[in-house]
Amino acid sequence: MSSRHKAMPNDLRAFWMPFTANRQFKQAPRMFVGASDMHYVTADGRKVLDGTAGLWCCNAGHCRPKITKAIQDQAAELDYAPAFQMGHPAAFEAANRLIDIAPAGMDHVFFTNSGSESVETALKMAIAYHRARGEGARTRLIGRERGYHGVNFGGISVGGIVTNRKMFGTLLGGVDHLPHTHLPEQNAYTRGEPEHGANLADELERIVTLHDASTIAAVIVEPVAGSTGVLIPPKGYLQKLCAICDKHGILLIFDEVNTGFGRLGTPFAADYFGVTPDIITTAKGVTNGVIPMGAVFVKGMIHDAFMNGPEHVIEFFHGYTYSANPIASAACIGTLDTYRDEGLLTRGAELAPYWEDALHSLRGEPHVKDIRNIGLIGAIELEPIAGQPTKRAFSAFIKAYERGALIRTTGDIIALSPPLIITKGQINELIDHIREVLRMID
Ligand SMILES: Cc1ncc(COP(=O)(O)O)c(C=O)c1O
């Protein structure tokens, strides 16, 4: 028998964990073995309050009955159907249900399996759309510093996180970046959208002047940048960006993998800011994180530009074996039922003022240098330990976990995005854990 067959059930060697300090983890593993509503259960039987909706995805909380049942029923009835040239009813129902809650004008949905795939799909769609209309020179893509668009080559190319880019050699050519909008000197401790920085959208005009609009396919931004520590757009910034894109015939892509499905107290961030882009990328909350799935929403004009040529010929040479997988589609429908029945796509708006006050009560606690919030998103930025960036926030993460709260850290920023079912009492509990942790750590 090979050594791998002799491995103990919890032998940790084989699994190379994603975005994890593998050696640290394997010395002191943190294992979840169960979950229900707002809590995880650890291997040693402790309850941990979920301050991050898993990874910004379990918007309805954990192990929700309608989602579980939808998955069980679908698995017993139709497990898989070929995704190309064949269909099954749940895929069409899921797409229609998504369109029902999407911003007006978003008429079609293309299914993927993750946020990264949604981003690649949107970028390819944008370039192919211009080509289909006879503007094949529009191939440039514009992202933004400190943007996160997943980990595939297109996504890291338009993304603006140096650690995610520098290991991987030559990225996509023909990519440029807008400056990020994080201005702590002017905007620290802002509640909601900051006052300063809308003018940073004008940088797009500079990039257009440099390259000429006729070479630019799309601009992609997260309406609220999540992974680099909750960077909230300055008042008027997204509106300006949209106007400049429209003026130059450039498609605007909102990456709503984090902000989609109620996170800001509206179904999508596009609704919150009153800006409708041309394409919206989503994943995570589309199935409450339970089954991998992503969905790319597009305006009718984009879809329709592909619908020409002989009818027996494939219009868009793109798709995945698991696009609209039956079980993922069922999970999506069960998730949308749960969001609808519990009013979760707007519940964040009711809770946001309470959430904001609770977060800002941490002002003045040790190490805190900024607090920011929007919808049910919050960030507490810490002063880094000199010469040891990320260490202080990582200690906070470990201590919070030991005390019974799951938080997420990025750099020296604590980023919070709890399930949308959180109660006011649980908000207090979460913030109290963080207060205690800040007082404990070096
Ligand atoms: C804005 C954004 N885009 C894309 C992704 C990538 O999603 P996935 O990890 O499902 O590939 C994420 C993940 O956090 C994200 O926040």
The ligand as an ORCA input file, in Angstrom:
! r2SCAN-3c Opt
* xyz 0 1
  C     -14.396     41.539     -6.760
  C     -13.977     40.112     -6.913
  N     -13.819     39.605     -8.146
  C     -13.457     38.329     -8.344
  C     -13.237     37.488     -7.276
  C     -12.814     36.087     -7.513
  O     -13.799     35.190     -7.170
  P     -13.444     33.630     -7.028
  O     -12.595     33.490     -5.820
  O     -14.794     32.986     -6.894
  O     -12.751     33.210     -8.270
  C     -13.414     37.966     -5.986
  C     -13.181     37.085     -4.829
  O     -13.103     37.484     -3.688
  C     -13.771     39.312     -5.792
  O     -13.901     39.834     -4.570
*
